[in-house]
Amino acid sequence: MTSGSFILSKFQGKIVPMDNIDSTSTPLQLSGPQTALYGALLKEDEALGCMYYGALSVFHQSSNPDRIPLAAHGLRELMEKLPRYQDVPKEAKRVTLKDKVQSLRQNWHRVVKNSGCHKEGAWSGHIDKFLKTFLDKTHEFFAWLEQQQPTRKQSAAKILRGFDLLKRPLPEPIEKLRVDEWEKIHDYFELVSHHNNTAIPEEFASWLLVLEQFLLDRLIPRTFEDHARIDEIIREGEGNAES
């Protein structure tokens, strides 16, 4: 087995990554839903499963005084890296923001130097061809920026659409609710990871549960054919947790 490989393996009811672990350590015991989500993330990409399992592992290190912010960082990373592994529409990268700003800066110096509307540091009079050219360039820049640098909510909407097997947008009010939920979850873990929100374990666990259910509902759509198998995985995990 190559270094960094992760597989689901049962050993006394524990689901663990099999490579590069200390054989003397106590493996993390996952619940049924966590087992299902871990497997779904591994199926998407090993790195995603690693982020999730790592965050859970850190959170359960009761002797680690910084365990909650560190676990929050891992979960925030998981949320932010998901688009890399989902079929999320991405704009082709043509030029960078730096390139665009540099071009606009050159146009600015040109209009300041040549426009008759600019005298002694002040603007006045009718718009001449130099100022009009700059205003047109500025309009193009902001139109490009809005397209290439979407808002966080726009990015979140694309992420959620990427989960949909048919890539169908939800009705706008429903999609807004889903996006708002995703944003609230992300904001919580981001604040905690930056030590801007002092979280107690019980509160953190409740937000973790919300994220896990959110991802489960999308990574493992519960179609009629899947119900029996998903319920079986969850029952097995919960049975192992009680034993």
Backbone as a ProteinNet text record, in pm:
[ID]
protein_1_A
[PRIMARY]
MTSGSFILSKFQGKIVPMDNIDSTSTPLQLSGPQTALYGALLKEDEALGCMYYGALSVFHQSSNPDRIPLAAHGLRELMEKLPRYQDVPKEAKRVTLKDKVQSLRQNWHRVVKNSGCHKEGAWSGHIDKFLKTFLDKTHEFFAWLEQQQPTRKQSAAKILRGFDLLKRPLPEPIEKLRVDEWEKIHDYFELVSHHNNTAIPEEFASWLLVLEQFLLDRLIPRTFEDHARIDEIIREGEGNAES
[TERTIARY]
84.8	0	87.8	61.3	144.2	115.7	215.3	201.4	89.7	7.1	-99	-229.5	-232.1	-355	-449.7	-578.2	-679.3	-785.7	-822.2	-930.3	-1017.2	-1140.7	-1227.7	-1196.8	-1164.8	-1133.6	-1190	-1259.9	-1318	-1220.3	-1196.9	-1116.7	-1176.1	-1244.1	-1313.9	-1409.9	-1474.4	-1576.1	-1524	-1396.5	-1337.6	-1306.5	-1335.3	-1305	-1182.6	-1073.4	-947.9	-877.4	-799.3	-707.2	-592.9	-551.6	-462.8	-314.2	-277.5	-136.4	-86.6	39	110	42.6	-6	-61.6	20.5	18.6	90.4	10.7	71.4	-1.8	-38.5	25.2	-4.5	-115.5	-158.1	-260.7	-398.8	-494	-631.1	-705.2	-751.2	-819.3	-947.3	-980.2	-1102.5	-1221.6	-1322.8	-1441.6	-1549	-1593.5	-1691.1	-1831.9	-1927.2	-2068.1	-2108.8	-2230.4	-2279.4	-2280.6	-2343.7	-2342.9	-2202.7	-2113.2	-1976.1	-1904.3	-1931.3	-1873.3	-1918.3	-2048	-2101.8	-2041.5	-2029.9	-1973.7	-1826.3	-1752.7	-1610.2	-1590	-1670.8	-1660.2	-1693.9	-1796.2	-1834.1	-1724.3	-1659.5	-1550.9	-1429.7	-1399.3	-1289.2	-1316.9	-1442.6	-1480.2	-1458.7	-1486.2	-1461.1	-1311.3	-1236	-1089.6	-1032	-918	-856.5	-826.5	-788.7	-753.5	-872.3	-992.8	-1111.5	-1138.5	-1125.5	-1142.1	-1038.9	-915.8	-808.3	-840.5	-890.5	-925.8	-1033	-1134.7	-1246.8	-1201.1	-1133.9	-1088.8	-989.9	-902.3	-806.4	-873.8	-976.4	-1049.2	-1117.6	-1179.2	-1244.1	-1142.2	-1028.1	-924	-876.9	-850.1	-804	-910.5	-1036.2	-1144.7	-1155.5	-1122.9	-1134.2	-1006.3	-905.9	-784.5	-809.6	-870.8	-912.3	-796	-674.6	-558.7	-499.8	-549.9	-499.1	-578.9	-517.2	-592.4	-641.6	-583.1	-624.1	-699.1	-758.1	-817.5	-934.8	-1017.3	-1136.5	-1100.4	-1015.1	-975.9	-905.9	-822.5	-752.6	-851.4	-947.1	-1048.4	-1133.9	-1165.4	-1244	-1169.8	-1038.9	-958.5	-968.6	-962.1	-971.7	-1106.4	-1212.9	-1347	-1369	-1314.7	-1324.3	-1249.4	-1131.9	-1055.3	-1133.8	-1199.6	-1281	-1387.9	-1456.2	-1562.4	-1506.6	-1390.6	-1334.3	-1270.4	-1224.4	-1157.7	-1253.9	-1375.5	-1471.9	-1488.8	-1492.6	-1511.9	-1405.7	-1285.7	-1180.5	-1219.7	-1304.6	-1337.3	-1480.9	-1555.2	-1691	-1690.8	-1791.4	-1803.2	-1868	-1791.7	-1842.1	-1796.2	-1887.6	-1845.9	-1741.4	-1637.4	-1531	-1502.1	-1477.8	-1440.8	-1298	-1274.9	-1138.9	-1051.3	-933.9	-844	-765.2	-795.2	-728.4	-621.2	-663.4	-569.1	-594.8	-494.9	-508.7	-563.4	-608.5	-655.5	-541.3	-421.4	-305.6	-285.4	-300.4	-286.2	-388.6	-513.3	-619.6	-598.2	-556.8	-532.8	-416.5	-313.4	-197.7	-237.8	-323.4	-369.7	-453.3	-539.6	-622.7	-536.7	-432.7	-340.2	-271	-231.4	-167.1	-264	-388.7	-489.7	-514.2	-508.7	-527.5	-417.5	-293.9	-183.4	-196.6	-243.8	-258.8	-365	-477.3	-584.3	-548.8	-478.6	-435.8	-339.8	-254.9	-154.8	-215.9	-312.5	-357.5	-495.1	-578.4	-714.9	-718.9	-793.3	-813.6	-909.2	-973	-1064.9	-990.2	-860.6	-781.4	-681	-703.4	-614.4	-585.8	-456	-411.7	-474.8	-482.4	-531.9	-682.2	-756.7	-902.8	-963.6	-1085.5	-1156.8	-1270.8	-1285.6	-1391.8	-1415.6	-1528	-1556.5	-1626.4	-1639.8	-1705.3	-1609.9	-1666.6	-1587.5	-1522.8	-1389.6	-1320.9	-1290.3	-1224.6	-1203.7	-1112.7	-1016.1	-925.1	-999.4	-1080.3	-1155.8	-1261.3	-1325.2	-1425.3	-1362.9	-1243.7	-1175.3	-1149	-1104.1	-1076.2	-1204	-1311.1	-1437.7	-1487.9	-1470.7	-1508.9	-1424.4	-1294	-1204.3	-1241.8	-1280.1	-1319.4	-1446.8	-1540.1	-1664.1	-1633	-1544.2	-1505.7	-1439.4	-1355.5	-1283.8	-1381.2	-1476.5	-1568.6	-1663.6	-1698.2	-1779.7	-1701.7	-1573.9	-1488.2	-1471.4	-1449.9	-1428.1	-1549.4	-1667.4	-1789	-1805.8	-1762.9	-1773.9	-1668.5	-1545.8	-1434.5	-1419.4	-1468.4	-1454.6	-1594.3	-1665.2	-1801.9	-1805.3	-1920.9	-1936.9	-1932.2	-1914.3	-1910.4	-2041.1	-2153	-2281.8	-2293.2	-2242.1	-2244.6	-2158	-2041.1	-1952.7	-2017.9	-2084.8	-2152	-2262.4	-2336.2	-2443.2	-2386.4	-2271.2	-2207.6	-2163.9	-2112.6	-2070.6	-2189.1	-2301.2	-2418.4	-2475.8	-2470.6	-2517.4	-2428	-2300.1	-2207.4	-2241.7	-2313	-2355.7	-2469.4	-2546.1	-2665.1	-2624.2	-2664.1	-2626.5	-2677.8	-2793.7	-2850.7	-2812.2	-2737.5	-2689.2	-2805	-2915.2	-3029.9	-3032.1	-3048.1	-3061	-3193.3	-3189.9	-3312.8	-3394.2	-3522.5	-3596.7	-3522.7	-3519.6	-3435.1	-3454.1	-3577.7	-3591.5	-3532.1	-3544.3	-3490.2	-3337.8	-3284.3	-3138.8	-3080	-3149.3	-3101	-3093.3	-3192.6	-3189.9	-3070	-3044	-2930.7	-2797.9	-2787.5	-2664.5	-2642.3	-2749.1	-2737.1	-2692.5	-2744.6	-2704.5	-2556.1	-2513.4	-2371.8	-2282.7	-2323.8	-2246.5	-2237.4	-2347.6	-2347.3	-2253.2	-2256.9	-2167.6	-2022.3	-1992.2	-1855.5	-1809.3	-1896	-1858.8	-1827.5	-1904.7	-1879.8	-1740.9	-1710.6	-1581	-1465.6	-1488.7	-1384.1	-1354.8	-1458.2	-1439.6	-1367.4	-1409.4	-1346.6	-1201.4	-1173.9	-1037.1	-942.3	-994.5	-912.4	-911.7	-966.4	-972.2	-1052.7	-1148.9	-1235.4	-1367.4	-1385.9	-1509.1	-1472.1	-1489.3	-1457.2	-1569.8	-1542.3	-1645.2	-1625.9	-1735	-1731.2	-1752.3	-1704.7	-1714.3	-1856.3	-1954.2	-2092.3	-2143.2	-2110.4	-2152.6	-2084.4	-1954.2	-1879.7	-1937.5	-1969.5	-2023.2	-2156.1	-2237.8	-2366.3	-2348	-2251.3	-2222.4	-2160.9	-2077.5	-2019.4	-2129.9	-2227.4	-2337.9	-2416.9	-2437.6	-2509	-2432.6	-2301.1	-2219.2	-2222.1	-2208.3	-2207.7	-2338.7	-2451.2	-2579.3	-2597.2	-2550.5	-2558.8	-2483	-2360.9	-2279.6	-2335.4	-2384.4	-2441.8	-2560	-2645	-2764	-2729.1	-2608.3	-2570.7	-2472.1	-2382.5	-2285.9	-2345.5	-2445.2	-2511.1	-2661.1	-2710.1	-2854.3	-2931.4	-3031	-3104.1	-3217.7	-3177.1	-3276.9	-3335.8	-3445.8	-3513.5	-3420.5	-3340.4	-3252.1	-3141.6	-3103.9	-2991.9	-3034.3	-3162.3	-3206.3	-3157	-3177.4	-3145.4	-2995.9	-2911.9	-2767.2	-2717.6	-2765.2	-2721.3	-2763.9	-2888.7	-2937.5	-2857.7	-2816	-2736.8	-2601.2	-2535.1	-2405.4	-2419.1	-2524.8	-2544.6	-2573.2	-2655.4	-2686.2	-2562	-2478.4	-2355.4	-2264.9	-2250.7	-2164.9	-2216.3	-2347.5	-2404.6	-2396.3	-2411	-2397.1	-2256.2	-2156.6	-2017	-1985.8	-2046.5	-2021	-2072.3	-2180.4	-2238.7	-2167	-2094.4	-2028.9	-1900.1
-119.9	0	124.2	217.7	336.3	433	516	615.5	712.2	743.8	840.9	777.8	643.8	579.8	562.9	586.9	572.7	476.1	378.8	288.6	271.4	228.5	193.7	51.3	32.5	-100.8	-117.9	-228.5	-253.1	-333.5	-284	-358	-329.2	-427.3	-409	-289.4	-275.7	-172.7	-33.7	-20.1	112	135.1	255.9	291.3	380.9	337.6	410.8	419.1	526.5	528.7	434	355.2	243.5	275.8	389.3	420	520.9	512.2	614.7	649.9	547.7	575.4	501	554.2	491.7	370.7	252.7	131.6	126.2	209	209.3	307.3	391.7	490.9	426.9	491.5	442.2	498	412.5	462.9	537.2	635.8	711.5	625	624.1	546.1	638.5	610.3	693.3	640.5	733.6	694.3	640.6	588.3	538.4	644.1	761	866	914.4	921.4	963.9	861.7	733.7	629.1	645.7	671.8	689.1	811.7	921.7	1044.5	1026.6	963.2	938.9	859.7	754.7	675.2	755.6	842.3	924.7	1022.9	1080.6	1175.6	1104.8	985.9	908.9	875.1	848.5	817.7	938.1	1059	1180.1	1199.6	1192.3	1204	1170.8	1101.8	1064.5	1185.5	1297.9	1417.3	1468.1	1459.1	1505.7	1418.4	1287.3	1197.6	1224.7	1255.5	1286.4	1412.3	1516.1	1640.5	1614.4	1539.2	1512.6	1428.5	1317.8	1230.2	1303	1384.8	1460	1558.3	1627.4	1723.3	1652.8	1536.8	1461.2	1413.2	1368.2	1318.2	1427.1	1545.5	1656.2	1695.8	1701.3	1741.2	1647.5	1519.5	1422.2	1408.8	1493	1494.3	1580.9	1522.9	1600.1	1666.2	1613.1	1671.9	1790.3	1816	1925.9	2052.5	2155	2275.6	2357.9	2335.3	2412.9	2325.4	2219.2	2120.3	2174.7	2260.3	2306.9	2400.2	2502.8	2584	2503.2	2407.1	2325.8	2238.7	2181	2101.1	2188.8	2310.2	2403.5	2438.9	2455.7	2486	2372.4	2248.9	2135.7	2127.6	2157	2152.1	2267.9	2384.1	2497.4	2465.3	2404.4	2364.5	2264.1	2170.7	2072.4	2141.4	2238.4	2309.1	2389.4	2450.3	2535.4	2454.9	2332.9	2252.2	2163.7	2147.8	2061.8	2096.2	2225.3	2256.1	2197.2	2171.2	2112.9	1973.9	1906.7	1767.8	1750.5	1862	1858.6	1916.6	1880	1933.1	2070.4	2167	2302.4	2388	2460	2545.4	2647	2657.6	2753.5	2835.9	2963.3	3049.1	3019.3	3014.1	2993.5	3110.6	3078.7	3183.7	3239.6	3361.5	3423.7	3521	3620.1	3717.8	3730.7	3776.7	3791.4	3928.9	3942.4	4071.6	4173	4128.4	4218	4272.4	4186.7	4230.9	4337.9	4315.3	4409.5	4544	4539.5	4663.2	4740.9	4669.3	4735.2	4806	4741.3	4803.2	4927.3	4917.5	5032.3	5145.9	5112.9	5214.3	5290.2	5218	5282.8	5378.3	5336	5423.2	5547.3	5529.2	5642.3	5747.4	5703	5797.8	5868	5796	5853.8	5963.7	5939.2	6038.7	6159.6	6137.2	6250.2	6340.4	6279.6	6355.7	6429	6366.1	6417.9	6484.8	6455.2	6507.9	6656.9	6732.9	6873.4	6894	6787.1	6796.5	6796.7	6766.1	6758.1	6871.9	6964.5	7080.7	7108.2	7113.9	7145	7052.3	6923.6	6823.9	6817	6892.1	6892	6859.4	6805.7	6769.9	6868.8	6914.9	7008.2	7005.7	7064.8	7074.6	6952.7	6948.6	6838.5	6719.4	6601.9	6480.9	6479.9	6476.8	6469	6323.1	6301.7	6164.4	6084.6	6152.7	6081.9	6033.4	6121	6082.8	5978.5	5993.6	5895.5	5757.5	5751.2	5623.5	5558.4	5640.4	5586	5537	5613.2	5571.4	5441.5	5427.7	5302.4	5186.1	5208.8	5104.5	5067.2	5167.4	5141.9	5058.6	5089.6	5011.5	4865.9	4846.3	4710.5	4636.6	4709.2	4646.8	4594.1	4677.2	4634.5	4525.2	4526.8	4419.1	4287.4	4294.1	4175.3	4126.9	4221.2	4186	4115	4163.4	4101.3	3960.2	3937	3803.7	3708.7	3757.7	3672.1	3656.9	3752.1	3748.9	3747.4	3635.7	3631.7	3649.8	3691.1	3705.2	3567.7	3564.8	3437	3361.4	3433	3365.9	3305	3374.8	3319.8	3194.3	3199.4	3083.2	2966.1	2995.9	2890.4	2827	2908.2	2855	2759.7	2794.3	2706.5	2574.6	2583.6	2462.8	2370	2426.3	2344.3	2285.3	2360.3	2305.6	2190.8	2199.2	2092.8	1961	1965.2	1842	1773.6	1850.3	1797.6	1713.9	1588	1499.4	1550.1	1616.4	1667.9	1813	1872.9	2011.4	2110	2085.7	2173.4	2276.4	2403.2	2502.2	2484.4	2500.8	2494.4	2620.9	2619.4	2745.6	2847.8	2971	3072.9	3084.3	3086.7	3098.8	2980.1	2859	2739.9	2740.7	2776.3	2782.4	2883.8	2995.4	3097.3	3041.8	2962.3	2901.4	2808.5	2728.4	2634.9	2710.2	2815.8	2895.5	2962.3	3016.9	3082.7	2983.1	2860	2757.6	2724	2704.7	2676.1	2788.9	2913.3	3029	3037.6	3011.4	3016.4	2911	2791.7	2685.2	2724.5	2773.1	2814.5	2927.2	3025.8	3140.3	3096.6	3001.4	2954.1	2892	2797.5	2730.3	2826.9	2924.9	3022.7	3107.7	3154.8	3235.2	3155.5	3031.5	2948	2919	2891.2	2857.5	2974.8	3097.6	3216.9	3264.6	3181.6	3215	3342.2	3370.1	3487.4	3451.8	3325.6	3280	3167	3188.6	3085.7	2984.1	2866	2763.2	2655.5	2613.4	2500.5	2373.1	2259.2	2135.5	2101	2123.2	2087.7	2171.4	2300.9	2387.1	2344.9	2318.9	2277.5	2148	2053.9	1925.6	1943	2038.7	2060.4	2117.4	2208.9	2263	2155.8	2071.5	1959.9	1867.7	1839.7	1753	1813.5	1945.9	2013.7	2000.1	2022.3	2009.8	1867.2	1771	1631.1	1593	1636	1602.8	1673.9	1798.3	1875.4	1804	1757.4	1689.7	1551.9	1481.4	1349.1	1357.2	1456.6	1471	1495.1	1546.8	1581.3	1483	1428.7	1332.3	1193.6	1163.6	1033.7	1058.5	1098	1121.6	995	1008.7	892.2	855.5	803	751	623	578.2	460.1	339.4	321	204.9	210	332.5	346.5	336.5	349.7	355.5	237.4	118.1	-1	-7.4	21.1	10.7	118.1	242	350.4	321.9	278.8	248.7	134.7	37.5	-73.9	-24.7	64.6	118.9	193.1	275.2	354.7	264.1	161.7	69.4	-4.6	-45.9	-116.6	-27.4	99.3	192.2	219	238.2	265	142.7	22.5	-99.1	-116.4	-83.5	-93.9	5.7	126.3	230.4	189	109.7	67.5	-50.8	-128.2	-249.8	-219.3
0	0	0	-84.6	-95.9	16	46.8	152.2	118.1	219.3	198.9	155	133.9	90.1	206.8	183.1	286.5	237.9	321.8	288.8	412.1	391	502.3	544.4	669.1	716.1	855.9	880.2	1011.1	1096.5	1217.1	1312.6	1449.6	1505.1	1631.5	1623.7	1509.4	1496.4	1472.7	1441.5	1423.7	1277	1227.5	1089.7	1091.8	1030.6	1043.7	910.3	887.3	772.6	802.8	704.2	731.5	718.3	657.4	637.3	739.5	770.4	846.4	978	1051	1181.9	1285.8	1404.8	1515.2	1561.6	1552.8	1586.8	1733.7	1817.1	1959.6	1994.7	1898.6	1926.8	1923.6	1988.3	1989.7	1869.9	1779.6	1659.8	1696.7	1618.3	1637.1	1599.6	1683.1	1655.3	1599.4	1477.6	1410.9	1431.7	1430.6	1435	1298.1	1289.3	1161.2	1053.1	1076.3	974.6	940.1	1040.1	1012.7	924.6	947.5	863.4	719.3	700.6	565.8	498.2	572.9	515.5	484.8	574.8	552.1	423.4	405.4	283.9	159.2	169	53.9	17.5	118.5	92.7	32.8	83.1	25.5	-120.6	-150.4	-287.9	-378.8	-325.9	-402.9	-424.3	-316.1	-322.7	-186	-184.6	-57.6	30.2	-32.8	43.7	124.4	67.8	139	260.9	242.9	356.6	463.9	421.9	516.3	597	529.8	599.7	705.5	666.2	756.7	875.1	847.5	955.9	1046.9	985.8	1066.2	1159.3	1108.9	1192.5	1309.1	1281.1	1387.9	1490.6	1442.1	1531.7	1627.4	1571.7	1655.5	1757.5	1713	1802.6	1922.8	1902.1	2010.7	2093.1	2066.7	2149.1	2272.1	2372.8	2490.1	2562.9	2545	2612.7	2536.9	2416.3	2333.7	2364.2	2424.5	2462.9	2344.8	2225.9	2107.4	2008.2	2057.8	1967.8	1887.8	1946.8	1876	1760.8	1780.1	1664.7	1555.2	1594.2	1494	1415.7	1485.5	1416.8	1325.5	1372.3	1291	1163.3	1173.7	1054.8	953.8	1000.9	910	841	913.3	854.2	757.7	791.4	698.5	569.4	582.3	464.3	380	447.3	376	292.8	352	280.7	163.5	183.2	78.7	-33.9	-4.5	-106.4	-184	-137	-206.1	-354.3	-392.4	-535.3	-626.2	-572.7	-656.4	-705.5	-628.5	-659.1	-705.7	-710.2	-762.6	-903.7	-979.7	-1116	-1108.1	-1052	-1034.2	-1150.9	-1217.4	-1329.4	-1285.4	-1361.6	-1330.8	-1455.5	-1432.8	-1545.3	-1588.1	-1717	-1766.7	-1724.7	-1676.6	-1629.5	-1747.4	-1783.1	-1897.1	-1849	-1773.1	-1719.2	-1570	-1498.6	-1354.8	-1319.6	-1197	-1148.5	-1153.8	-1121.9	-1126.9	-1268.1	-1368.2	-1507	-1541.4	-1499.4	-1529.5	-1460.5	-1334.7	-1260	-1320.4	-1362	-1423.1	-1552.1	-1631.8	-1754.8	-1725.9	-1625.1	-1588.9	-1534.3	-1462.7	-1408.9	-1522	-1624.7	-1740.1	-1809.7	-1822.1	-1881.7	-1795.5	-1664.7	-1573	-1592.8	-1596	-1616.7	-1752.4	-1852.8	-1985.7	-1986.6	-1920.7	-1922.1	-1836.5	-1725.7	-1642.3	-1719.3	-1798.4	-1873.4	-1993.7	-2060.8	-2189.9	-2189.1	-2091.4	-2096	-2059.5	-2140.2	-2109.1	-1993.4	-1948.3	-1833.8	-1700.9	-1703.7	-1580.3	-1576.9	-1484.5	-1472	-1325.1	-1293.6	-1158.1	-1053.9	-1089.4	-995	-981.2	-1063.7	-1054.7	-1190.8	-1186.5	-1308.7	-1332.7	-1457.2	-1490.8	-1641.8	-1684.4	-1827.1	-1882.7	-2015.6	-2084.3	-2096.4	-2108.2	-2124.3	-2262.7	-2265.9	-2395.4	-2427.9	-2541.4	-2587.7	-2493.5	-2429.3	-2339.1	-2214.6	-2156.2	-2037.3	-2072.2	-2187.1	-2229	-2245.2	-2304.6	-2321.2	-2186.1	-2089	-1955.7	-1888.2	-1899.7	-1839.3	-1900.8	-2031.7	-2097.5	-2046.2	-2030.3	-1978.7	-1835.6	-1756	-1618.2	-1613	-1699.8	-1707.9	-1744.4	-1840.7	-1880.9	-1765	-1689.1	-1577.7	-1473	-1431.3	-1326.2	-1375.8	-1502.7	-1559.6	-1555.9	-1591.5	-1586.4	-1442	-1349.5	-1209.3	-1151.4	-1184.4	-1133.1	-1185.4	-1308.7	-1367.3	-1312.3	-1297.8	-1259.1	-1108.7	-1031.8	-887	-824.8	-832.3	-780.7	-629.4	-579	-435.4	-370.4	-240.2	-168.9	-186.7	-187.5	-204.5	-344	-444.8	-579.8	-587	-521.4	-520.1	-446.8	-334.4	-259	-341.3	-416.8	-501.3	-605.7	-665	-763.5	-699.1	-574.8	-504.6	-485.1	-438.8	-412.1	-540.1	-649.6	-776.7	-822.1	-784.6	-820.8	-755.5	-639.9	-574.5	-648.4	-724.1	-791.1	-911.7	-912.7	-1023.2	-1156.1	-1157.1	-1280.8	-1306.4	-1213.5	-1226.7	-1250.1	-1181	-1195.8	-1083.1	-1114.9	-1008	-936	-804.2	-725.7	-747.7	-712.8	-712.9	-628.2	-672.9	-610.3	-458.9	-405.7	-259.8	-184.6	-242.4	-177.3	-185	-302.5	-316.3	-219.8	-201.7	-108.6	33.5	73.3	206.1	220.4	116.4	121.3	126.2	43.5	41	176.1	234.1	364.3	470.6	463	559.7	543.8	419	390.7	442.4	417.3	460.8	612.6	681.1	827.5	885	827.2	874.6	852.3	731.2	699.5	790.9	812.5	896.3	1039.2	1090.7	1226.9	1238.3	1148.3	1156.4	1128	1042	1014.7	1138	1204.9	1326	1434	1452.6	1555	1519.8	1392.5	1351.3	1370.6	1362.2	1382.6	1526.6	1615.8	1758.2	1784.7	1696.1	1714.8	1781.4	1807.9	1872	1966.8	2095	2193.4	2196.7	2144.9	2132.8	2237.9	2297.5	2388.9	2308.1	2358.9	2281	2237.7	2325.9	2291.8	2174.9	2173.9	2064.9	1934.3	1942.7	1824.1	1768.2	1856.3	1812.7	1740.6	1784.6	1718.8	1578.7	1561	1428.2	1339.4	1396.3	1321.5	1269.6	1353.7	1314.4	1198.6	1202.5	1094.7	963.1	968.4	847.4	794.8	883.4	840.8	771.6	828.8	767.8	634.7	628.4	504.1	392.7	423	322.3	288.2	389.3	364	268.8	290	206.2	59.7	34.8	-102	-163.2	-81.7	-135.1	-148.9	-65.6	-74.5	-84.7	-203.3	-219	-185.4	-99.4	-51.2	-147.5	-264.5	-358	-301.2	-356.3	-305	-301.2	-407.2	-416.4	-312.5	-270.9	-178.1	-32.2	-3.1	135.7	217.9	166.7	243.5	274.6	174.5	194.8	290.5	274.8	363.1	506.6	524.5	659.3	721.5	637.8	688.3	738.7	661.7	703.7	835.6	845.5	967.5	1086.5	1067.2	1177.5	1223.1	1126.8	1163.7	1246.1	1200.9	1274.5	1413.4	1426	1558.2	1647.9	1588.2	1666.7	1718.5	1634	1675.7	1786.4	1776.1	1876.7	2012.5	2015.4	2143.9	2203.3	2118.1	2167.6	2241.3
[MASK]
+++++++++++++++++++++++++++++++++++++++++++++++++++++++++++++++++++++++++++++++++++++++++++++++++++++++++++++++++++++++++++++++++++++++++++++++++++++++++++++++++++++++++++++++++++++++++++++++++++++++++++++++++++++++++++++++++++++++++++++++++++

